[in-house]
Amino acid sequence: MKSIANYISISRILLVLTLIFIEPLSTTFYIIYFISGISDILDGFIARKYNITSTLGEKLDSFADLVMVTVLIIILYPIINPSVQVLIWVIFIGIIRIASVIAAFFKYKTFCMLHTYSNKITGFMLFLFPMLLTAFQSDVFMYVICIIANISAIEELIIILLSSKPQTNRKSIFTK
């Protein structure tokens, strides 16, 4: 029972990787994508409910999120054909995220990504993006996601730079 949340995170990584071989935005794509999203919620819920949280589990969850975002960028980029402004903004957000990971590694000697509310909101918006791609003008939705992702990336970097120890479950820059 102790490792079940970790197994769910590992299964999410494997499921997301299968999306590379599935036709984007097909029924099969959405089924696998939805199951992956549910597993993201489920692993943390199970870990907290049964008090089986672990450093490895936090890292697996963050890594699975990173794999999911990377795979979605690879799959959806040709479909959405983002503007140059959006591409530059995404690169800027990526640089801030990389700076956070590097700062955390040098400061705490470990891989560390935070589970702040703004990161959760960003993750939720990114999760919704493929499902809402046909319902909304993708440029507008991409700008909204970029604004939220930019705020959460800066917040995470500030928390890491100001904290004396890793606080992976810190909810906000305004909380301790």
C-alpha positions, -999 to 999 in steps of 0.1 A, spaced: 0 0 0 29 24 8 40 27 -28 6 28 -46 7 66 -51 42 62 -66 30 35 -90 1 57 -100 26 85 -109 48 61 -128 17 48 -147 9 84 -156 43 89 -171 39 57 -192 4 67 -202 14 102 -213 43 88 -233 18 66 -253 1 98 -264 31 103 -288 19 73 -308 -18 82 -308 -35 105 -333 -38 139 -315 -73 150 -304 -87 116 -313 -111 97 -290 -83 74 -280 -61 105 -273 -87 120 -250 -94 88 -231 -57 83 -223 -53 120 -216 -83 120 -192 -71 89 -174 -36 106 -170 -53 137 -156 -73 116 -131 -42 98 -120 -25 131 -113 -53 139 -88 -55 104 -75 -18 99 -66 -17 130 -43 -51 122 -28 -42 87 -19 -8 97 -5 -23 123 17 -54 103 28 -33 73 38 -4 94 51 21 77 27 36 109 12 72 107 4 100 128 -11 102 103 -39 65 106 -45 67 144 -47 95 142 -72 77 115 -93 46 137 -94 66 168 -105 85 147 -131 52 132 -144 38 168 -148 69 178 -166 67 148 -190 30 156 -196 37 193 -205 66 183 -227 46 156 -246 17 180 -251 39 207 -265 54 182 -289 20 169 -300 0 201 -301 25 225 -315 18 217 -351 -19 218 -345 -22 251 -327 6 269 -346 11 295 -319 21 331 -327 57 343 -322 46 363 -292 32 332 -275 63 312 -284 86 338 -269 64 340 -238 65 302 -234 103 302 -237 105 330 -211 83 309 -187 105 279 -194 136 298 -186 121 309 -152 111 273 -145 146 261 -153 161 288 -132 139 276 -103 150 240 -107 187 250 -109 184 274 -79 167 247 -59 193 221 -68 222 244 -59 205 257 -27 190 225 -14 211 198 -32 179 182 -46 154 183 -74 125 205 -61 93 219 -77 66 234 -56 30 225 -53 16 261 -49 -19 270 -56 -8 290 -87 11 260 -100 -20 238 -95 -41 264 -113 -16 265 -142 -16 227 -143 -54 226 -144 -55 252 -172 -29 233 -192 -49 201 -186 -81 218 -200 -63 232 -230 -65 202 -254 -101 196 -244 -112 232 -250 -90 237 -281 -120 234 -304 -144 254 -282 -124 286 -277 -101 306 -299 -68 290 -290 -48 323 -291 -69 339 -264 -67 307 -242 -29 305 -248 -25 341 -235 -46 334 -204 -25 303 -197 7 322 -203 -4 349 -178 -12 323 -151 19 303 -159 41 334 -157 28 344 -123 32 308 -109 68 305 -123 78 338 -108 62 329 -75 80 296 -74 113 312 -81 108 338 -54 98 312 -28 129 291 -37 152 321 -35 138 333 -2 134 300 16 161 285 37 149 249 31 128 232 4 91 238 9 75 216 -18 40 219 -4 40 256 3 7 269 -10 17 305 -19 42 332 -15 18 347 10 18 316 33 46 300 53 
